[in-house]
Amino acid sequence: MAAAERNDPYTAFNFLVEIDGMTVGGFSEVSGIESTVDVIEYRGGDEHTTVRKLPGVVRYPNLVLKRGWTDNRDLWEWYQTVIDGQLERRNGVITQLDESRQPVHRFEFREGWPCGWAGPHFDAGKSAVAIETLEICHEGIQLSE
């Protein structure tokens, strides 16, 4: 009997973030790559015990990107446009890489804009890296290869 081919899972630390085709620094964490579909329950007048379940609105939570705080102000400046009332929507891609740093999956979001930003938390008792956080709301995410 032939041995089954191994299909190891990908690691969670090999990824790139691009916004409008430009790689925006090295991020330490990206979360919010998910979606849910509302369930609409419906029961016909002639159905006494069965509830039909139909798909409703698709919802996408905000993406949360975290990276080490540096002199690069690109994310802050994008967020500042929202504060200034100059909404600037952008498309982006989170690309998962394999062990040899080759792309294996692409999570493409569309019509995103920054709806939250947090600067670093300072603590003289720790030697951790200062982290910048950007929250991006968007109108959809799609998995491609």
Residue frames as a rotation matrix with the C-alpha (Angstrom) as fourth column:
MET 1
0.587 0.810 0.000 0.00
0.810 -0.587 0.000 0.00
0.000 0.000 -1.000 0.00
ALA 2
-0.210 -0.649 0.731 1.37
0.604 -0.674 -0.425 3.43
0.769 0.352 0.533 -0.95
ALA 3
-0.478 -0.033 -0.878 1.88
0.812 -0.397 -0.427 5.96
-0.335 -0.917 0.217 1.79
ALA 4
0.621 0.763 0.180 -0.44
0.783 -0.594 -0.183 8.93
-0.033 0.254 -0.967 1.75
GLU 5
-0.201 -0.667 0.717 1.05
0.617 -0.655 -0.436 12.22
0.760 0.355 0.544 0.65
ARG 6
-0.377 -0.001 -0.926 1.60
0.858 -0.376 -0.349 14.66
-0.347 -0.927 0.143 3.52
ASN 7
0.014 0.436 0.900 -0.46
0.574 -0.741 0.350 17.80
0.819 0.511 -0.260 3.42
ASP 8
-0.459 -0.302 -0.836 0.93
0.886 -0.230 -0.403 19.95
-0.070 -0.925 0.373 6.22
PRO 9
0.695 0.714 -0.088 -0.93
0.713 -0.700 -0.050 23.13
-0.097 -0.028 -0.995 7.20
TYR 10
0.128 -0.607 0.784 0.59
0.449 -0.669 -0.592 26.50
0.884 0.428 0.187 6.40
THR 11
-0.496 -0.372 -0.784 2.18
0.868 -0.231 -0.440 28.59
-0.017 -0.899 0.438 9.11
ALA 12
0.573 0.815 -0.086 0.41
0.819 -0.572 0.036 31.72
-0.020 -0.091 -0.996 10.36
PHE 13
0.375 -0.479 -0.794 3.47
0.295 -0.750 0.592 33.99
-0.879 -0.456 -0.140 10.35
ASN 14
-0.732 -0.629 0.262 4.27
0.423 -0.118 0.898 34.09
-0.534 0.769 0.353 6.61
PHE 15
0.312 0.865 0.392 2.08
0.920 -0.171 -0.354 36.75
-0.239 0.471 -0.849 5.01
LEU 16
-0.869 -0.476 0.132 2.18
0.494 -0.824 0.279 40.07
-0.024 0.308 0.951 3.20
VAL 17
0.188 0.913 -0.361 -0.28
0.697 -0.383 -0.606 42.98
-0.692 -0.138 -0.709 3.26
GLU 18
-0.847 -0.347 0.403 -0.78
0.532 -0.568 0.628 45.14
0.011 0.746 0.666 0.17
ILE 19
0.122 0.871 -0.476 -3.10
0.536 -0.462 -0.707 48.12
-0.836 -0.169 -0.523 -0.06
ASP 20
0.868 0.283 -0.408 -3.77
-0.212 -0.532 -0.820 49.39
-0.449 0.798 -0.402 -3.58
GLY 21
0.876 -0.481 -0.035 -0.86
0.220 0.465 -0.858 47.32
0.429 0.744 0.513 -4.91
MET 22
0.090 -0.868 0.489 1.71
-0.514 -0.461 -0.723 48.71
0.853 -0.186 -0.488 -2.45
THR 23
0.137 -0.136 -0.981 3.23
0.680 0.733 -0.006 46.53
0.720 -0.667 0.193 0.28
VAL 24
0.448 0.170 0.878 2.66
-0.352 -0.869 0.348 48.44
0.822 -0.465 -0.329 3.50
GLY 25
-0.156 -0.628 0.762 5.39
-0.949 -0.119 -0.293 47.33
0.275 -0.769 -0.577 5.89
GLY 26
-0.629 -0.138 -0.766 5.75
-0.004 0.985 -0.174 44.12
0.778 -0.106 -0.619 7.84
PHE 27
0.173 0.779 0.602 2.74
-0.804 -0.241 0.544 43.33
0.569 -0.578 0.584 9.97
SER 28
-0.850 -0.461 0.255 2.93
-0.515 0.623 -0.589 41.14
0.112 -0.632 -0.767 13.04
GLU 29
-0.697 0.675 0.242 -0.77
0.388 0.638 -0.665 40.30
-0.603 -0.370 -0.707 13.06
VAL 30
-0.746 0.629 -0.216 -3.85
-0.581 -0.457 0.674 40.43
0.325 0.628 0.707 10.84
SER 31
-0.813 0.565 0.137 -7.27
0.377 0.691 -0.617 39.38
-0.443 -0.450 -0.775 12.14
GLY 32
-0.150 0.872 -0.466 -10.83
-0.359 -0.487 -0.796 39.65
-0.921 0.048 0.386 10.89
ILE 33
-0.723 -0.066 -0.688 -10.47
-0.682 0.230 0.694 37.52
0.112 0.971 -0.212 7.75
GLU 34
-0.828 0.534 0.170 -13.96
0.424 0.795 -0.434 36.06
-0.367 -0.287 -0.885 8.02
SER 35
-0.708 0.706 -0.017 -17.58
-0.597 -0.586 0.548 36.47
0.377 0.397 0.837 7.01
THR 36
-0.782 0.575 0.241 -21.00
0.233 0.628 -0.742 35.36
-0.578 -0.524 -0.625 8.19
VAL 37
-0.756 0.648 0.086 -24.37
-0.041 -0.179 0.983 35.03
0.653 0.740 0.162 6.50
ASP 38
-0.615 0.644 0.455 -27.52
-0.729 -0.245 -0.640 36.01
-0.300 -0.725 0.620 8.39
VAL 39
-0.920 0.392 0.009 -30.09
0.380 0.885 0.270 33.23
0.098 0.251 -0.963 8.58
ILE 40
-0.570 0.820 0.043 -33.68
-0.815 -0.572 0.091 34.11
0.100 0.017 0.995 7.69
GLU 41
-0.901 0.332 0.279 -36.19
0.213 0.899 -0.382 31.69
-0.378 -0.284 -0.881 9.12
TYR 42
-0.551 0.734 -0.398 -39.38
-0.828 -0.420 0.372 31.21
0.106 0.534 0.839 7.16
ARG 43
-0.808 0.389 0.442 -42.39
0.198 0.887 -0.418 28.99
-0.555 -0.250 -0.794 7.73
GLY 44
-0.836 0.546 -0.057 -45.05
-0.183 -0.179 0.967 28.55
0.517 0.819 0.250 5.09
GLY 45
-0.293 0.825 0.483 -48.72
-0.954 -0.286 -0.089 28.63
0.065 -0.487 0.871 6.10
ASP 46
0.671 0.578 -0.464 -49.11
-0.580 0.799 0.157 24.94
0.462 0.164 0.872 5.30
GLU 47
-0.082 -0.771 -0.632 -45.99
0.181 0.612 -0.770 23.87
0.980 -0.177 0.090 7.27
HIS 48
0.800 0.545 0.250 -46.75
-0.158 -0.211 0.965 23.31
0.579 -0.811 -0.082 10.92
THR 49
0.895 -0.444 -0.042 -43.47
0.218 0.353 0.910 21.90
-0.389 -0.824 0.413 12.21
THR 50
0.162 -0.887 0.432 -40.75
0.973 0.217 0.080 22.80
-0.165 0.407 0.898 9.72
VAL 51
0.690 -0.094 -0.717 -38.90
-0.051 -0.995 0.081 26.10
-0.722 -0.020 -0.692 9.58
ARG 52
0.689 -0.481 0.543 -37.08
0.679 0.165 -0.715 26.82
0.254 0.861 0.440 6.33
LYS 53
0.372 -0.662 -0.651 -33.72
0.316 -0.569 0.759 28.56
-0.873 -0.488 -0.002 6.61
LEU 54
0.775 -0.050 0.630 -32.73
0.604 -0.236 -0.761 30.97
0.187 0.970 -0.153 3.87
PRO 55
-0.304 -0.935 -0.184 -29.51
0.951 -0.308 -0.006 32.97
-0.051 -0.177 0.983 3.39
GLY 56
0.804 0.538 -0.253 -29.71
0.547 -0.836 -0.038 36.66
-0.232 -0.108 -0.967 4.20
VAL 57
0.875 -0.472 0.104 -27.21
-0.408 -0.838 -0.363 39.50
0.259 0.275 -0.926 4.32
VAL 58
0.449 -0.833 -0.322 -23.49
0.743 0.548 -0.383 38.67
0.496 -0.067 0.866 4.19
ARG 59
0.976 -0.138 0.166 -21.48
-0.208 -0.804 0.557 40.47
0.057 -0.578 -0.814 6.87
TYR 60
0.316 -0.943 -0.102 -17.75
0.557 0.271 -0.785 41.10
0.768 0.191 0.611 7.05
PRO 61
0.775 -0.111 -0.622 -16.09
0.541 -0.394 0.743 42.15
-0.327 -0.912 -0.245 10.32
ASN 62
0.852 -0.513 -0.105 -13.38
-0.522 -0.810 -0.267 44.79
0.052 0.282 -0.958 10.23
LEU 63
0.515 -0.804 -0.297 -9.81
0.523 0.569 -0.634 43.77
0.679 0.171 0.714 9.49
VAL 64
0.947 -0.315 0.063 -7.36
-0.237 -0.553 0.799 44.56
-0.217 -0.771 -0.598 12.29
LEU 65
0.583 -0.812 0.015 -3.73
0.388 0.263 -0.884 45.05
0.714 0.521 0.468 11.25
LYS 66
0.932 -0.355 -0.069 -0.88
-0.069 -0.363 0.929 45.36
-0.354 -0.862 -0.363 13.75
ARG 67
0.547 -0.822 0.159 2.71
0.539 0.200 -0.819 46.28
0.641 0.533 0.552 13.06
GLY 68
-0.016 -0.670 -0.742 5.75
0.966 -0.204 0.162 47.64
-0.260 -0.714 0.650 14.82
TRP 69
0.883 0.341 -0.322 5.68
0.311 -0.940 -0.140 51.43
-0.351 0.024 -0.936 15.24
THR 70
-0.144 -0.932 0.332 8.23
0.945 -0.030 0.325 53.07
-0.293 0.360 0.885 12.90
ASP 71
-0.642 -0.158 -0.750 8.80
0.019 -0.981 0.191 56.38
-0.766 0.108 0.633 11.09
ASN 72
-0.905 0.362 0.224 6.48
0.291 0.139 0.947 55.20
0.311 0.922 -0.231 8.28
ARG 73
-0.731 0.643 -0.228 3.29
-0.166 -0.492 -0.855 57.28
-0.661 -0.587 0.467 8.57
ASP 74
-0.901 0.361 -0.240 1.37
-0.224 0.085 0.971 55.86
0.370 0.929 0.004 5.59
LEU 75
-0.424 0.784 -0.454 -1.36
0.756 0.582 0.299 54.23
0.499 -0.216 -0.839 7.69
TRP 76
-0.356 0.265 -0.896 -1.76
0.676 -0.590 -0.443 57.27
-0.645 -0.763 0.031 9.93
GLU 77
-0.838 -0.008 -0.545 -2.01
-0.284 -0.848 0.448 59.57
-0.465 0.530 0.709 6.90
TRP 78
-0.755 0.630 -0.179 -4.68
0.129 0.411 0.903 57.35
0.643 0.659 -0.391 5.33
TYR 79
-0.225 0.658 -0.719 -6.61
0.970 0.223 -0.099 57.43
0.096 -0.719 -0.688 8.61
GLN 80
-0.613 -0.079 -0.786 -6.16
0.339 -0.925 -0.172 61.20
-0.713 -0.372 0.594 8.79
THR 81
-0.951 0.310 -0.013 -8.00
-0.134 -0.374 0.918 61.57
0.280 0.874 0.397 5.45
VAL 82
-0.243 0.897 -0.370 -11.07
0.693 0.427 0.580 60.04
0.679 -0.115 -0.726 7.11
ILE 83
-0.198 0.101 -0.975 -10.77
0.878 -0.424 -0.222 62.42
-0.436 -0.900 -0.005 10.07
ASP 84
-0.797 -0.222 -0.563 -10.53
0.010 -0.935 0.354 65.31
-0.605 0.276 0.747 7.60
GLY 85
0.182 0.979 -0.091 -13.72
-0.202 -0.053 -0.978 64.17
-0.962 0.196 0.188 5.81
GLN 86
0.071 -0.258 -0.964 -11.89
-0.992 -0.120 -0.041 63.04
-0.105 0.959 -0.264 2.67
LEU 87
0.453 0.170 0.875 -12.89
-0.343 0.939 -0.004 59.35
-0.823 -0.298 0.484 2.63
GLU 88
-0.042 -0.588 -0.808 -10.42
-0.997 0.075 -0.002 57.40
0.062 0.805 -0.590 0.50
ARG 89
0.742 0.375 0.556 -11.51
-0.422 0.905 -0.048 53.83
-0.521 -0.199 0.830 -0.20
ARG 90
-0.192 -0.850 -0.490 -8.82
-0.981 0.175 0.081 51.32
0.017 0.496 -0.868 -1.16
ASN 91
0.867 0.327 -0.376 -8.63
-0.357 0.934 -0.012 47.68
0.348 0.145 0.926 -2.16
GLY 92
0.010 -0.909 0.416 -6.12
-0.999 0.010 0.048 45.35
-0.048 -0.416 -0.908 -0.58
VAL 93
0.567 0.043 -0.822 -4.72
-0.280 0.949 -0.143 41.85
0.775 0.311 0.550 -0.44
ILE 94
0.273 -0.522 0.808 -3.44
-0.861 0.243 0.448 39.69
-0.430 -0.818 -0.383 2.40
THR 95
0.450 -0.210 -0.868 -1.23
-0.615 0.632 -0.472 37.06
0.647 0.746 0.155 0.81
GLN 96
0.739 -0.217 0.638 -0.38
-0.421 0.590 0.689 33.88
-0.526 -0.778 0.345 2.69
LEU 97
0.197 -0.786 -0.586 3.06
-0.904 0.085 -0.419 32.48
0.380 0.612 -0.694 1.88
ASP 98
0.909 0.021 -0.417 4.38
0.072 0.976 0.207 28.93
0.411 -0.218 0.885 2.13
GLU 99
0.736 -0.647 -0.199 7.66
0.396 0.173 0.902 27.90
-0.549 -0.743 0.383 3.80
SER 100
-0.241 -0.843 0.481 9.66
0.932 -0.063 0.357 29.02
-0.270 0.534 0.801 0.76
ARG 101
-0.406 0.170 -0.898 7.85
0.138 -0.960 -0.244 32.42
-0.903 -0.224 0.367 0.84
GLN 102
-0.971 0.210 0.114 5.85
0.110 -0.031 0.993 31.68
0.212 0.977 0.007 -2.30
PRO 103
-0.530 0.835 0.148 2.21
-0.840 -0.493 -0.227 32.90
-0.117 -0.244 0.963 -2.47
VAL 104
-0.967 0.253 -0.013 -0.38
0.251 0.963 0.103 30.18
0.039 0.097 -0.995 -1.82
HIS 105
-0.003 0.999 -0.046 -3.59
1.000 0.004 0.026 32.09
0.027 -0.046 -0.999 -0.96
ARG 106
-0.915 -0.181 0.361 -4.83
0.204 -0.978 0.028 35.64
0.348 0.100 0.932 -1.48
PHE 107
-0.094 0.874 -0.477 -7.54
0.949 -0.067 -0.309 37.26
-0.302 -0.481 -0.823 0.63
GLU 108
-0.786 -0.175 0.593 -8.71
0.468 -0.796 0.384 40.27
0.405 0.579 0.708 -1.38
PHE 109
-0.140 0.757 -0.638 -10.78
0.784 -0.309 -0.538 42.95
-0.605 -0.576 -0.550 0.33
ARG 110
-0.454 0.057 0.889 -12.56
0.749 -0.516 0.416 45.75
0.483 0.855 0.192 -1.50
GLU 111
0.182 0.549 0.816 -13.69
0.146 -0.835 0.530 49.30
0.972 0.023 -0.233 -0.79
GLY 112
0.269 -0.152 -0.951 -11.81
0.937 0.268 0.223 49.45
0.221 -0.951 0.215 2.52
TRP 113
0.148 -0.291 0.945 -11.16
-0.090 -0.956 -0.280 52.51
0.985 -0.043 -0.168 4.62
PRO 114
-0.710 -0.529 -0.464 -9.64
0.389 0.254 -0.885 53.01
0.587 -0.809 0.025 8.07
CYS 115
0.323 0.894 0.310 -12.29
0.005 -0.329 0.944 53.24
0.946 -0.303 -0.111 10.79
GLY 116
0.998 -0.053 0.039 -9.95
-0.041 -0.044 0.998 52.96
-0.051 -0.998 -0.046 13.76
TRP 117
0.262 -0.965 -0.005 -6.32
0.061 0.021 -0.998 53.58
0.963 0.261 0.065 14.65
ALA 118
0.998 -0.051 -0.049 -4.35
0.047 -0.044 0.998 53.02
-0.053 -0.998 -0.041 17.84
GLY 119
0.370 -0.923 0.104 -0.85
-0.647 -0.336 -0.684 54.18
0.666 0.186 -0.722 18.56
PRO 120
-0.257 -0.581 -0.772 1.64
0.150 0.765 -0.626 52.29
0.955 -0.277 -0.110 20.67
HIS 121
0.919 0.395 0.016 1.12
0.002 -0.045 0.999 51.52
0.395 -0.918 -0.042 24.35
PHE 122
-0.005 -0.973 0.230 4.14
-0.360 -0.213 -0.908 52.64
0.933 -0.088 -0.349 26.32
ASP 123
0.977 0.213 0.004 5.29
-0.091 0.398 0.913 50.72
0.192 -0.892 0.409 29.39
ALA 124
0.296 -0.934 0.198 8.72
-0.857 -0.351 -0.377 51.38
0.422 -0.058 -0.905 30.90
GLY 125
0.081 -0.227 0.970 8.57
-0.768 0.606 0.206 48.01
-0.635 -0.762 -0.125 32.65
LYS 126
0.638 0.181 0.748 8.57
0.240 0.877 -0.417 46.00
-0.732 0.445 0.516 29.40
SER 127
-0.419 -0.826 -0.377 10.97
-0.277 -0.279 0.920 45.58
-0.865 0.489 -0.112 26.51
ALA 128
0.042 0.537 0.843 8.29
0.714 0.573 -0.401 44.76
-0.698 0.619 -0.360 23.92
VAL 129
-0.831 -0.254 0.495 8.07
0.552 -0.485 0.678 46.38
0.067 0.837 0.543 20.49
ALA 130
-0.540 0.658 -0.524 5.75
-0.236 -0.716 -0.657 49.40
-0.808 -0.232 0.542 20.25
ILE 131
-0.664 0.383 0.642 2.73
0.697 0.628 0.345 48.39
-0.271 0.677 -0.684 18.11
GLU 132
-0.728 0.512 -0.455 0.53
-0.605 -0.793 0.074 50.47
-0.323 0.329 0.887 15.78
THR 133
-0.590 0.620 0.517 -2.99
0.540 0.780 -0.317 49.11
-0.600 0.092 -0.795 15.08
LEU 134
-0.772 0.418 -0.479 -5.21
-0.618 -0.669 0.412 49.99
-0.148 0.614 0.775 12.13
GLU 135
-0.389 0.749 0.536 -8.81
0.318 0.655 -0.685 48.82
-0.865 -0.096 -0.493 11.78
ILE 136
-0.899 0.065 -0.433 -10.17
-0.423 -0.381 0.822 48.69
-0.111 0.922 0.370 8.23
CYS 137
-0.001 0.928 0.373 -13.85
-0.091 0.372 -0.924 48.31
-0.996 -0.035 0.084 7.44
HIS 138
-0.882 -0.316 -0.349 -14.60
-0.385 0.057 0.921 46.96
-0.271 0.947 -0.172 3.98
GLU 139
0.047 0.974 -0.221 -17.38
-0.915 -0.047 -0.401 45.74
-0.401 0.220 0.889 1.74
GLY 140
0.940 0.334 -0.072 -16.27
-0.339 0.887 -0.314 42.19
-0.041 0.320 0.947 1.06
ILE 141
-0.124 -0.973 0.195 -13.43
-0.844 0.207 0.494 39.72
-0.521 -0.104 -0.847 1.12
GLN 142
0.868 0.366 -0.334 -12.73
-0.495 0.679 -0.543 36.96
0.028 0.637 0.771 -1.37
LEU 143
0.203 -0.783 0.588 -10.31
-0.249 0.539 0.804 34.03
-0.947 -0.310 -0.086 -1.31
SER 144
0.901 -0.022 -0.432 -8.32
-0.423 0.168 -0.890 33.48
0.092 0.986 0.143 -4.48
GLU 145
0.640 -0.719 0.270 -5.15
0.451 0.637 0.626 31.58
-0.622 -0.278 0.732 -5.34
